[in-house]
């Protein structure tokens, strides 16, 4: 049953953004900078969602370990350059490592490195290299790899260690096993193919902001230089296009640390940069839970809470897309069925505050352990002195939760103790987080909804509205798509 109200015709706002996670904040910022009157509603007291930090016994923990990818040309960089008044300082991420009984070893990101990756048997490395080359070649020339599982592409008769390693990488990328994770996710969500290559090929466009008189003068002055630059760049653009279709070149030259970074001071600095950049025409309210999205004959027209309602020309929903049927009665039946297919994973992060800096964690980057209970670990205090008290260290261990949280926590601690015997004597703070790191897993049978919905004037953003990349970068992709779609639909004015 549609909900119509006479007062919906005189809109309180141009846009209402539901949810104050990083995708909702980025949406409100960009739309506000485009001159829209924006109301952002957050059900909790804090902003940022999984892009946040807070203090526990003197240590500053993030909402899970994070690596922000593709910061040179990717979607977050585009949004920062266009809409941020304050851009956070980023620290070079470092490397990805695998921990073995003999210490840590860099995870290979190209065939040259893979050939010497001795934690796996030599014959296994050769067979995996051939499989990767074939998959990337097919993907490069247009074959859809999103419904092909990693397991289906693995050569048979691999060693148990190799299967465990591939399974761990799959869990790291999607929160699911190699039988559920798609080949697409490995190619475009891991380090084997740089995310920026895909971004450049996709060429999303963001509407430009209205120019001020000073900017117009500067643009006119710069036209001769811009033309000269475009002519100069033609050979490089052609070379880049040739590189993008040369599969072997990618696999040989790729680096897994390509423009990845960690925000100095913790994830909260990125969220704070968005908040400090919001223009005055963006109104934000916390402790406000949206119960319903109101719809009339022309589409979405407002929202209601427990005690009030607000009208708007456009609604941007950054909550869980799976929850939309609870907020709108008459969504099309096929769309409801699609939303039920959204796959999710749950994670457990165990933060350890250590009384001193340990040599086991004397590196910049993160590590994975691929035996027993797999983990992804990151000593984030190595990036900033403010994250841990002087002389101490903070390390986060991330595990996938497949059973009960209690049983998985016990298994996680068993793994930590087996890998780091005696670590207990250095632990002075422990803190557990159970989260859904991404609102939709990119799996073989999972569903990723579009930014546009079947309801006019209702758009989605977040990590369930984009399949590219991971985490914050993935959320930024959805916001880039939002701006593009709203511009095409005539909603940006």
N, C-alpha and C positions, 0 to 999 in steps of 0.2 A: 504494500500500500504506500503510495507516494505521500509525502508530507508537504503541504503547501501552507504558507502563511502570507497574509497581505503585507506584513512589514518587510518580507523578503525583497519586495520590489524596490525599496529605498535602501540601498546597501550601506552597511556600516563601514565596510572595508572593500578594497579592491581584491585583496587576497587574504585568505586565512590559511596559515600553515599549522597543521596538526602535528605536534611532536617537536621537541627541542633537542633531538640528537644532532650529530654533526651535519647530516644531510638536510634536516629541517632548518638549521641555522644558516647553512650556506644558501639555501633557497631563499630564506627571508632576506639575507644580506643582498643577494643579487637582485631580487625583485624590488627591494627597497631602493637600491641604487638606480633602478630604472624608473623611479618616481612613483611606484605603487604604494598605496596605503596598506600596510601589512599588519596583521595581527598574528602573533605566534603564541600558541598555547601549549604548555608543557604540564603533564600531569604530576611530575615530581617537583622537587625543590631545586634541582641542579640541572644544568645544561650539558650537552656534549655526548650523552649516552656512553657508548664504548670508546669515545675519544675524551678521556678525562683522567684526572689524578687526584689523590687525596692522601692525607697523612695518617700513618699508623705507627704509634710508638716511636716517633722521630724519623721514620722512613717515609718517603713519598712513593706510593705505589701507583702504577697506571692501571687502567681497566684492562688487564691482560698485556702481554708483550706485544709490541707493534714495530713493524718496519714500514715506513711510508715510502712507497715506490714511485718511480717515474716522475721525479721532481723537476726534470729539465724541461720537458715539453708536454707532460701529461695533463690531465684535466684539473688537478688541484693547482698546478702551477698557473694554468690559464685563469682560473677563478681568482687566485691570489693576486696576480698581476693586474687583473681588471677591476676587482672590487674591494680588495683589502686596503685599509688605511695603515694597518700595522701588520708587517709580515714577520713571523717568528724566525729566530735564528736556528738553522739546522746544522746538525753535526753529521759528518760522513758516517754512514751506517757500519762499514767494516765488511766482514765476510760471513758467509754461512759455512758452518762446520758440521762434520759428523764426529761424534765422540766414539772412540774405540777403546779397547783395553790398553792401548799404548798412548792414548791422549787424543787430541783433536786433529782433524785433517780437513782442509777445505773441500766443500762439496763441489764437484765439477759442474761447470756451466757450458762447456763446449766439448767437442769430441777430443780435442788435444789433451785437455785436462782429464777427461774420462778415461783415456787410454792408460793413464798412470795412477788411477784411483784404486790402489791396492787393497782396500778393505773388501772389495769384491773380487772373485776369481777372474782371471784374464779372459777366459772363454766367454764368461757371462757378460763382461764388458763389451766384447766384440759383438755379441748377439744383440745386446741392448742398443748399441750404437747404430747397428743396421736398422733396427726397428724404429728408432727415433728419426733417422734420416728418411725412411719411407713415409712415416706419418707426417712429418713436416712438409715433405715434397707434395703429398696429396693435399694437405691443408692449404699450401701456398697456391695451388692451382684450382682451388674452389671446392674441394671435397668437404662435406659437412662431417666433422669429427666429434660433434657434440653428443652423438648417440652411441659412440664406440667406447667401450670401457677400456681402461688401461690394461686390465687383466687379459682381455681378449686379444690385445696386441703384443703381449709378452711372448717371447719364444718359450717353448716347452723345455723341460729338463734343466731349469736353472737351479742353483743351489738354494738352500733354505735361507741363508743370509741375504741373498739377492732379492728373493721374494719379500723378506721382511723389510729390506731397505726401500723397495718400491712401494710397499704398502704404507710405510711410514711417511714417505713423501706425499702419497695420496691423501692420507689423513691430514697432513700439514696444509695441503692446498684446499681441501674441501670439507674436512671433518668426517670423511667417509672412506671406506676401504677401496682398494684398487679395483674391485669388482663393481663398485658403484660410481667411482670417479671417472669422468670422461677424459678421453685423449685431448680434447679441446682445452680442458682445464690445465693440463700439463704444459701444452704448447704456449698458451696465452696467459697463464696465471703463475708460471714459474719462471726460473731464470734461463731456461733453455732458449727461449725467444724473448727478446726484450719487449716489454709492454709498450714502449714508446714506438716501436715499429708498427704495431697494430694501430696505435693511436694516430700516427701520421697517415697511415693508409686510409683510415676511416674518415679523417678530415671533418670532425664536427665543427659547426660554426656557432658562435655566440653572438647575439645581436649587440651592436655597439651602443654605448651610452651616448646621449645627446652631447654634442660638442659645445663648449663654451666659446665666446668670441676669441679669447686668447688662443684656445686650442685650434680654432679654425684658421687663424693667422699662421700659427706654427705649421699646420698641415699644408697650407698653400706654399709656404716657404720651402718645405721639405720635398715637394713633388719632384723637382729635378733629381734630387739625391735618391729618392725612392725608385724612380725609373731606372737610374743607373744601377742601383743595387739589384733590381729585378733582372736586368739584362746580364749582369755579372753572375747571378746565381743560376742561370739556366743550365750551364754545364754540370753544376753540382746537383741540381734537381734531377737531371737525367741520370747521373751516376747513382743517385740515391734510389731511383726507381729500378735500375738494373740490380742494385744490391738487394732490394726488397724481394726480387723474384729469384735470387740465387740462393737456394736452400743451403748448399754446402758452405757458402760464405758465412751465413748466419751461425751455423753450428760450429764453425771453426773460430770465429772472432768474438762471439758473444761473451759478456762478462756478467756474472750474477750479482755484482754490486752496482750495476749501472744506475746512476743517479738515485740511489736510495739513501735515506737519511733518517735521523731521529731528532725530534724537536728538542733543542737544549732547554732544560728546565722541566721536561716531561710533557705528556700529551695535553695537559691543561693549557699550555701556552698556545697551542693551536686553537683550541676552543675560545680562549680569552681574546685571541687576535680577531676572531670573527665577532665576538660580542662588542669589543671596543670599536669595530669598524661599522657597526650598524648605524644607519642614519636615523634622524629624529622621526621619520615617518613610519618606522617600524615599532610597534607596541608589543611588548612581551609580557606574558602572565604565567606565573608558575602555580603549582597546586590547583590546576584546572584540568579536570579530566573530561575529554570530549566523549559523550555518550552516543550521539547520533550525527550523521551527516545528512543534512536536509536537502531534499530533492523536489523540484517542481517540474512542470512540463518542458522547461528549457534546460534542465540539467541540475547539477549541484548548485545550491544557492545559499548555503549557510551551515552552521553546526549548532548543536545544543549540548549544554552541560546539565548538571543536576539542578541548577537553579536559574539558568538564563540561556539565551540564544543570541547568536551573532549572525549577521547576513554578510555575504560577499559575492562578488562576481565569479570568483575562482577559488577552488579549494585545492590545496596541495597537502597530500597525506603522506607523512613520513613514518607512520607506525608500521606494524606488521600487516602486510597485505593479506595474510591469512585471516585477519580479523575483520576485514571489510564486510563480509556477510552479516556480522553482528551489528554493524552500524548502518546498513542500508538494506531495506527489506526486499526490494524488487530488482536486485542485480540479475542479469541474464543467467539462466540455468547453466549454460555451457561455461560461462566465466566462473561461476561458483565451483563447478567441477574442476576447472583448471587451478583455481586457488588452493583446492584441497591437495593438489599434487606438489605444492611447494614443499621441498625437503629441507629439513633443518638439522643442525648438529648442536650439541651442547658441549661446553668445555669447562674444565676445572683448572684454575690457575692457583698454584701454591707459591706465595711470595715468602722468601726467606731473607730476613735481615741478619747478616753475619757480623760477628764482633770484630772481624779483621778481613782484609783483602786476601783471598786465597789464590794461590798460583793456578789452581784448576780453572779459574774464571778470569785469567789475565789476558783478555782479548777484547776486541771491539767487534760486535756482531752478535750472532746467535748460534746455537748448536742444536742438533737433533741426536737423539739416542734411538736406535731402530731395533733393539732387542728387548725381550720381555715386554713391559708396558712402555710404549714409545712416548717420547716427550719432545717438546720444543722449549729450549731454555734461553734466557737472555739476561746478562748482568747489566741492567740499565744504569746503575750508578757509575759505570765506567764512562758514561757520556757527560755527566754533570756532577759537580761536587755538592750541589744542593739536594740531591736525591737521597743521599745517605749521610749520617753524621760523619765527621772527620775520622778517617782511618777505618771506616766500616764499609760494608758492601751489601747491595741489594740485588738479589737474583730471583727472577720469575720462572717457574716451571709450568708449562701448559700441557694438559692432557685432554684427550677426547673422552667424554663420558658416554658409555654405551649401556651400562647397567645402572644400578642405583648409585647415587652420589656417595653414599657411605662406603659401599664396596669398592668403587673406583678410587676413592680417597685412600683407602687402605692399600690398594695395589700401587698407587702412585708413590706412597711413602716407602713401600718395599723397594721400588725401583730406585728412588733417590738414595736409600741406604746401601743398596747393592752397588750402585755406580760410584758413590762417594762414601765409603766406609769412614766412620768417625766424624762425619759432618755435624752430628748433633752437638758436639762440644763447642761449636762456633755459632750455633743458632741462638739468637736472643729475641727474635721476633718471627712469628708465623702468621700469615693471613691468607685465608682461602676466598676465592671468588668463583662462583658458578654463573656462567653467562652463555648467551647464544651469540657467538662472535660475529656471525653474518646472518641476516634474516632469511636467506635462502642459500642452500648449498647448490653448487653447480655440479649436478650429478647426471647420470645417464637418463634416468626416468623423471628427474625433477622438473619443475616448471618455473620459469622466470618471467613474470608479467612485464608488459611494456609500461613505459611512463604514462602513456595515454590509457585511459580506462574506457569501458563501454558507456560510462555516464559522462555526458558533456560537462565541461568545466571542472572535471575532477581528474587530478593527476597524481601519480605516485612518484616518490623519490626514496632512495635508500639502497641498501645492499640486497634487496629483493627486487629491484627494478633495473638492475644492470648485471650482466654476466662477466664483464671484463675485470681483470685484475682482482685485488683483494682489499678488504677493509676500507680504510679512509679513501684510498684512491678509487675504489669501486663505488663508494658513495658519491664521490665527486663526478664520476662518469654520469651517474643518474641525474645530477643537477645540471650538467652540461646538456644532456638530452632534454630535460625539462624546459630549459630556456629556448632551445631550438624548436621544440614542439609548440610552446606557447607563442613563439614568434610566428610560426607557420599558421597557427590557428587564429592569429590576430588578437591575442590576449595581452600582448605587451604594449600595444598602442603605437 
